[in-house]
Structure formats: structure tokens, C-alpha cells
Amino acid sequence: RSQINFKIIDAGIMSGFETLTRLGGYLMLFAIFSQMAKSIPGLPPSLQCILAGLLEITTGIDAIAASALPFSVKYLAAVALTAFGGLSGLAQTAAMVKEAGFSMGSYLREKVICTLCTLALAWGFLRFFR
């Protein structure tokens, strides 16, 4: 007759809570940084939006959508920022894979390459369909 090992279940539940708290903490921290970036004096509003998006994509893309930028610029910025994932996403990934020994430098380089490829494709899409 098998017994349920509640210590293992409890450890799994606590590990899940720790993971969610860590990811949520990074999200909140970078959302605050992103909001701060949107109010840097002397920085043009368009650059404030881009900087906000580089920090945390949700806040940044919302700022870009609400900006007075032309549609094509908004589209390209939103697509590029989504492909990059923001520094918040980078920090969250680093926190989750730190034990695995992955190179975050390589990860960042690949994210930048993916972003540039995505940007090129989105630009081509705009040129072809507009």
C-alpha cells in the first residue's frame, strides 16, 4: 500500500510560490523602472517610449500605442520590443536558468539577432502591404 508523501508535495508547492514571487518581483521592479523612464526630463517622448519598452515590454508597448508616432513606427517598435522581450524578461530568464549554467551573454546575443530579423521582416511586410 502506497502512501502519499506530503513533504514532497509541500516542497513542490513552496518552490512554485518562490518561483512566482521571484518572477513577479522582477516584473514589478522593471515596470517601476519603465514608468520612471517615461518621465525622464529632456528626453523626447518617442525615446521615452522606446526606453520604457526596452525595460519592460508591456508598459513600453502601451506607451508606444498611446504616442503620437506614425503607425509604421509604432508597429515596428512594438514588433521589435516583443521579439526582444525587454530587460525584465532577460532578468526573469536569468533567474530561472541560473542553475543550468547557460550563458546569458549568448542568450542576449541571440535575442538581439532575433529582434533584428523580426524587425527586418516587419519592415518588409510594411513595405509590401502598404
Disulfide bonds with the S-S distance in Angstrom:
none
